[in-house]
Amino acid sequence: LLDTAMSFASTALYAVPAHPPVPAYEPPSAAEVLPAVRGEIQIALNLRHAGERTVTLRYELLGAAGLPVVLIAGGISAHRHVVASETFPENGWANALAQAGRALDPSHRRLLAIDYIGADGKLDVPLETADQADAIVHLLDALHIEQLHAFVGYSYGALVGLQLAARHPTRLNKLVAVSGAHRAHPYAAAWRALQRKAVALGQLQCADAQGLSLARQFAMLSYRTPEEFGERFDAAPEIINGRVRCAAEDYLDAAGAQYVARTPVTAYLRLSESIDLHRVDPAQVGVPTVVVAVEGDRLVPLADSVALVEGLGTRGQLRVLRSPYGHDAFLKETDKIDAILIGALRKPEQKLADTDQRG
């Protein structure tokens, strides 16, 4: 199964013409302006490990009413702002994937995204991916969205999508799960446990920011690959102020500083734990699911993605990417991911029309 899936993935992905580089955002003309709204709802949510709590769920919705709705969910660092728009012109966390001509073109699909429960750092209790999925159902009810055309989840978002598809299968038509599986791999859980200990050490020394920065730097080593570091940072170390400093340290320091500037410590700890608490029975996932794995992903090994697809049975399809970016391939391999999404997000009638034209 693994060799077949990888061979199929290589043929299918690299036969798709590459898109040109994504241009800088330019405000559309008045006739092209797409409505973008932000809002929040209060939810009485029955959390798995903390009982009923009133929580706030914040969202952003981009695109015209009547378009098929796609919910896009990223890793624990992602948020509700996916792509730049006239209303909110700053670049979103998946800006390159939601441009004109892409599968997530907001002129053809209505894009919905959220801030995860707990992302504001005000909920200091254990959180489950199932809690996030239940919160999303409340949001869909509030927005009068009976069924999502698709849920596109990356990393933590893929875990939440799997829970939504298992617990509330009537609320989505299809799931695309990128770099996320049905359980946390023990190696990845060990990485995250050490990161949380770095935060705890910082807290003991009244240096929360330093602890969180160090945790993020550890995380960057697990997100990327030795191959990428070998190419980018193959330079001799320097001696600065009597200390040896390797070529990658500036990069790691910058990643840590950027993360600290936007992430509450409590949010990081609780969402990191949530990844490790994640478990879902693939047999309970009740919708067609495209599982996207990255060869060389150190956090979600290819073998786990294969096991997930085997558990999904006829509902599962595996696509495999080869990328030096490891777990971060979703954010870096825009053309390859877009090629997968184009096929995954087509409506059945579109596929039929394509077949008729080929015939």
N, C-alpha and C positions, 0 to 999 in steps of 0.2 A: 504493500500500500504506500509506504513512504517513498520508494523509488519512483513508482508510477505517478504519485502526486507531484513530486518535484519535477519530473520530466514534463508533465502536462503544464505545470505552472510556468516553466521556462519558456515553452513554446508559445503559450497563450499570451504571456505578458510582453515578451519582446517583439511580438508580431504587431503590436499596437503602435502606431506612429506617436512619437513624443510631441507633447505640447511645447510651444515656444516658452521662454521664460515669462513668469508672471510680471506684468508691468506694475509700476507704482500706482497706488489708488488715485483715481481721478473722479471727482464728483460727477454723477450722471446729469444729463439734461433734465429739465422739469418734467418732460414727458416720460422719462425713464425711471424717475425716482420710485424706489420700492419702500413701502411702509416698514419701519422697524420700531418695535415697542419693547420697553422693559417694564417689568412689574414684579410683584411679589405676592404670595398668598400665605396665610397662616393655616397651619395644619395641626390637628390633634393626631399625632402619629404614635402608634403602639410599637415602641422600639423593642428589639429582641432582648436586650440586656439591661434596659433601664425603664421599662414600663411606658405608660403614656406620657408624652411630652408635647407641649405646643412648640412647634418649630416654624421657622420662616424659610420658604423656598423661593429663591429669586430666579427669574428667567429672562431670556431675550428671544423675540420672535421676529424673523425677517422674511418678508415676501408677501405677495398678495393673497388675500383670502380666496379659497377655492383651489389653490395649488396643493398637490400632495405634500403632506408634512413629513419631514425627516428630522428626527431628534439626533443631534450629534453630541457625543459625550467623550471627553478626553481623559487623560490621567488625573491624578489627584491635584496636580498643579493647574489644570484647565479650569475654565470658568464659562460664564454664559455668553461672553462676547467672542463669537467664532470668526467673524469677518467684518472688515470695514464697510461702512454704509454711509449714506448721506447724513443720516441722523447721528450715527456714532462713528466718526471717520477714523478713529485710531485703529491700527491693525489688530486683528483678532488672533487667537492662538493657532487657528488653522486657516490663516488668510489665503495661502496659496491654493488650498483645496476647494475653495468656494468662489471661484472666479467665473466670469463668462466663458462658456464653452466647456466647463468642467461638469462632472457628474452632479456636483452640489451647487450648480449655478442657481443663485437665489431668484433669478427671473423665471426659473422653471420648477423650482421646488421651494416650499416654505420651510425655512430652517429654524428649528427650536433648540435651545440649549439652556442649561441651568448652572447655577452655583450649587455644588453638592451640599447636602445637609451636613453641617459641621465645618464647612469651609471658612466660616467667619470666626472660628475659634471660640465661640460662645457656648458650645455644647460639649462639655467635658465628660463624656460617657462612651463606653464601647459602642461602635457603630458597625452594622452589617451592610453588605451590598444589597441584601433583601430589603433593608430599611429604605435605601435609596430608591429601589424599584417601586416600593409602595408609595413613596412620596411622589414619584413621577405620575402614578395613576391619579392621585389627587389633583395634580396639575392638569392632566389631560381632561379630567372632569370639569375643572374650573374654566378651562379654555374651550370647552365643548368640542373636544377632539375625540371622536369615537374610536378611531384606529389610526395609528401611525402608518404611513406608507412603508417606512423603514426606520430602524434604529441602527445608527452607525457608531460603534463604540471602539475606542482605542485604550489599551492598557486597563486601568481601573474602569473606564467606561464600558469596555467589553464585558467585564465581570457583572456590572450593573445590568447590561443588556441581557446577559444570560439569565439573570434572576428574573427580569421582567418577562422574558419569553417562557420561563418555567412557571412563574406564579400567575401571570396575567396574559396568557397567549392570545386572547382575543383583542388585545390592545395594540398589537403590531402585526404587520403583514410579513415582514422579513427582518432578519438580524444579520448585520455584518460585524463580526467580532475580530478585531485586529490585535494581535499580541496580548491575548487574554485567554485563559482556559477555565476549566471547571473547578480548579483547586489551585492553591498556592504551592509551588514547588518548594520542597524543604530547603534547597540551596538558596533560593530567592528569599525565603522567610528568614533564613539566617543572616543574609545581607541586611535586611530591614531591621532585624533585632539589634544588630551592631549599630546601625544608624540611630536608632532610638536611644541606645545607651550613650552615644556621643551627646545627644541632646540632654539626657539626664545628668551627665557629668558637667555639662555647661550650667545647668540649673543649680547644681550643688555649689558651684563657684560664683553664682550670681552673674553668669555670663551666657544668658539664654541665646543671644544672637550668635555668639561664637560657636556654641554647641550645634545650633541649627545649621549654620554655615558649613561646619565640618560634616554633618550628616548629609547635606546636599552634595558635597564634594565626593563622599563615598558613593552616593547614589549615581553620580555621573559616570563613575567607573563601571557600574553595573549596567547602565543604559547603553553605553557605547562598547566598542570592541578593541582588542589589542591591535588589530590590523589598522584601524583608523588612527589610533595613537602613534603607531609606528610610522605612519605616513606624515602626520601633522607635527609631531614633536620629536623627530629624530635629530636632536642636536645635543651637543655635549653640555653637561651641567656647568653652572657657573658658581664661583665662590663670591658671595655678596655679604659684606660685613662679617666675614669669618664663618659664614654658614653656606653649605652647599644647597643650591636651588636648581631643581630640574626644569626642563623646558615646558612641562605641562602645568606648572604651578600657577602661572598667571591666569590661564584658562580656568582652572579649578577655583581659584580665589574669586574670579569674576562671577562664575556660576553660583557660588555660595552667597556672594553679596547680593546678587539680583534676587535670589530666592528669599533671603531674609527680609528684603525690602517689601515683599508683597505677601508673605505667608506668616500667619500667627503660629506660634510654637504648638499650641494645643491642637490646632487644625491639622498640622503635619502629623503629630503623634497619633491622633485618633483615626485619621484616614489611612495612615500607614498600617496601623493595626487592622483596619477594616479589610485591607487586601489579604492579610494572613488569616482572617476569620472566614474568608470566602470559601464556600462549598456549594456546589449544585450538582444534582444528578443529571447527566446529559440526556438520559431517557425521558426526563420530565420537560425538556425544552420542546415546546409545542409548535414551533414555526420553522420554516426553511431558514437555514443558517449557513452563511459563508464564513468559514474560519480562515483567517489570514495569519500565517506564521512566517517568521523571519528566521532563516538559517543563520545561526550564530547569536540569536537572542539568548542572553545569559540568564534572564529572569523567567522567560516562558519558553522552555526547551521545545524543540520541534516534536519530540516524542509525546509531550503532553497534548499538543494540538492534534496529533494523530489519534491519540486516545479519545479526545473529545469528539472528533469526527466519527470514530468508530461507534461511540456511544450514541451519537445522534442518529445513526442508521441512515435511512433514505432521506432524512431531512438535512443531512450535513454535506457540505462541499468544502474541500481543502484547497487553498491557494498558498503557494510558498514563494517568498521573495528571497533573493540573495542580495545582501546589502552589507557594506562595512559599518553601517550605523546601528546594527543590533536592534535593541528595543526601541530606539528612537527613529527607526526607519519610516514610521508613519508620517513623521514631521519633515523628513528629509527627502524621501523617495516619492515626490509628489506625482510624477507621471505614472509610476508603476501602481501606486494606490488608486489613482484616478481611473486607470484602465480596468481595475477590478470593480470599482464602484459603478462604472458605466454599465457593465453587464449585470451587476447585482441589483441595481435600482431600476432597471427597465421594467415596465409593466408587461404582463403577459401578452397584451395585444400588440405592444411594440415588437416583442420578439417574433410574434407571428408575422407581422408586417415585414420584418427584416428577412424572415425565411422566404416569404412570397417573392420579395424582390430578387433574392439570390436565385430563386428557381426560374 
